[in-house]
């Protein structure tokens, strides 16, 4: 099981993008994020970012509770090592997808950090659709054109948005929709396939890679 930094309860992510961060973190290995190319706030879709987050949290916790500093540091080191392994694993899975097909068409601008880190292009996204919303004719027309222009074998639904839009657009454009929706806002509930951030990264990666005609070694994922 992944190592927690502390026993403190988790905090749910607020999906109001009005307060998106202006500054963006470094992606590791000297790859600084470019604010005009990568949308905030979904930084957790890069394993390198998750490693950096673990380190920052450990440092802050040590300032608040110095007596447990060693514990926080040790747990952060384990998380950093694991996210490093996951980062390498993701790159190996993505390498099985033809470079010309590493394109993402989704219903929500949530995977800019993933795309930046792992060599994908975000070719189409329509944000602001709730799970219960129905796509307008204009929404559908716009996404159909994006799907056609992207020339990809598959589009992707997401767990926070209405799947009707991407499914209708994909059908109209003559492409498939990935069988599993992508997780956007973080891990799933206890006992789910994506109970941790690490498991979420693995599940999303396999959904993308397999839908784009690549091969994903789920059994070899470093969980």
Beta strands, then each sheet from edge to edge (+ up, - down):
strand 1: 103-105
strand 2: 121-124
strand 3: 154-155
strand 4: 176-177
sheet 1: 1+ 2+
sheet 2: 3+ 4+
end
